[in-house]
């Protein structure tokens, strides 16, 4: 089973890691994907957080070599958004200190997107009580045809920010749970695991495991 490196991955993504998925480590970076963006719930609805990168759009760049653009205060802005969105969530105070470190450039400033994603993925696995094992591929595997990708265990594009690329995933059942602003905003499925963590706390790992469908 294959997935890509992602920023603050969603529930579907973490379910794949629980099932032993390997993270593609030899691909080229692709823009407008979960490789450098995540979706969270805010008072204004679902919002996308994007990590700016230094990237020549005319050239291919290996995912492990993509550098983060620190000319923009993205860490401060992302944490401000998360704090504003989830300050009233039941478990925000329980996890905020651990996460805040990664959004303070004075103490955490990785040069490359790959390292940021890997560090945050391991942290979220730890906080949700899931196995902290993230195996990476050493050789590139050509993608399966999109309509056959799920059957082939290739979720690199199926778990996508782009609606046109999404395909049915019979191994995933989007869970429902309490979300902030549920009194006025409809439930949004499959957001970043930080949404689930702040809202469900110690039950987050159980929710992720229950979203897995054995076929």
Secondary structure, 3 states (H helix, E strand, C coil): CEECCCCCCEHHHHHHHHCCCEECCCCECCCCCCCCEEEEEECCEEEEEECCEECCCCCCCEHHHCEECCCCCHHHHHHHHHHHHHCCCCCHHHHHHHHHHHHCCCCCCCCEHHHHHHHHHHHHHHHCCCCCCCCECCCCCCCCCHHHCCCCCECCCCCCCCCCCCCCCCCECCCCCCCCCCCCCCCCCCCEHHHHHHHHHHHHHHHHHHCECCC
